[in-house]
C-alpha cells in the first residue's frame, strides 16, 4: 500500500498527497494515484469514512474518463478482487474496452446479475467470454450467455465448472450437441449432467466420448444397450421412417442415420469401427457416407479386385492410408485369411492413385442411381480411362 499519513483523525487517507497526485497529469502521476486509491480500497485493515470513500470515488470516476488505457487497466486489476470498491466505478470499468473490463468481469464479486446480463447483451463477444469464465455464475446469467447463440461463448460456459446452469438449459444444450460437436466433451465432463442426458448423447457423440460416458457415469453397459434399443424402436415407430426398407430398421443403420444427421461420420470413425470388428456398423456408416444402398455397397466392398472400392474411397477424398487399411481389413473379413495377396493390394492401390477424383465422383453418382453391378465395373474402367488422359 502507498505510504500515506492521515490528515483526518482516525483516517488512513492523506488528502493533501492525493490532491497533489490528482493534479499531476503525467502518466506516472496517474499511475501513482491509481495505485494509492486502489490499494486503499483493497486494504481490509484500512477503515475509511463515508466522506473519504465519496471523495476517492469521485476522483476515480473523473480519472477513468480522461486517462490512458494502461492506467484504467491498472485500476481494474487493483479493484477486481477488492472486497468493497465503489460499485458504480466497477460497473464503469466493466463496460470499458475489454482490455480494461476483463479483470473486473472475471473476478469482481460486486457486479450484480442484472449488470452482467446487460453487458452480455450490449457489449462485445470478448466481454461475454470474460463473463463466462467468472468463478461463479447464476443460472440467469448462464441463460443470457446461452441466448447469445455464440458457440465459443457457450463452450467456455460449459467448461466453467463453477457456473450454475439450469436443468432445462443443460437439456437444451445436450440436444444442440447433435449438430454442435464442440459442446459434447465439455457437457459430458460437467458434474451436473444427468445420467439420462448422457445416455441420450451416447447416440451421437464420437466413439471416444461414448467411452468417456461409460467410464465416468454410473451406467451399466447392458442398460445403455437397452436404452439404445428403445431409441431404435422409437425411430422404427416413427411414421416418417421408410417401413418398407428392412435395412433401415437395423440398429447400426439407425445409428448411422443419426450420426449422418449431425455430420459426425468421419474417416477415422469408419476405420476405428472396422478395426474393432464392428463390420455391420462400418458398412452402414460407409453406405451412408457414400449415399449407396447397403446391398450395393457390400458388392463394391467385397469385389475380388477391389477396384470399385478404390473408386468410392477416392470419390470421398479419403487419405491413401485410410483406403489401404479399409481394403486390407475388408479382404480379411471376406477370405478369412490373415494375409492379403500383395499383388491384389498393389492393383487396388494403383487404381486408387490413378483415379481422378472428379471422375470418381461422377462414377459414384451413377452408382447411387442403382445401376446393375456390371455397370459399376464398367464405370471403374471409364474412370481409369479418363484419369489416364488422351496421351495414353
Secondary structure, DSSP 8 states (H G I E B T S, - for coil): ------SSTT----HHHHHHHHH--SHHHHHHHHHHHHHHHH-TT----HHHHHHHHHHHHHHHHHS-HHHHHHHHHHHTT-SS--HHHHHHHHTS-HHHHHHHHHH-TT--HHHHHHHHHHS-HHHHHHHHTSS-B-HHHHHHHHHT--HHHHHHHHH-TTB---HHHHHHHHHHTTT-THHHHHHHT-TT--HHHHHHHTTTS-HHHHHHHHHHS---HHHHHHHHHHHHHHHHH-TTS-TT-GGGGSHHHHHHHHHHHTT---HHHHHHHHHTT-HHHHHHHHHHHHT--HHHHHHHHT-SS-HHHHHHHHHTT--HHHHHHHHHHHHHHHH--SS--HHHHHHHHHHHHHS-HHHHHHHHHHHHT---HHHHHHHHHHHHHHHH-TT-
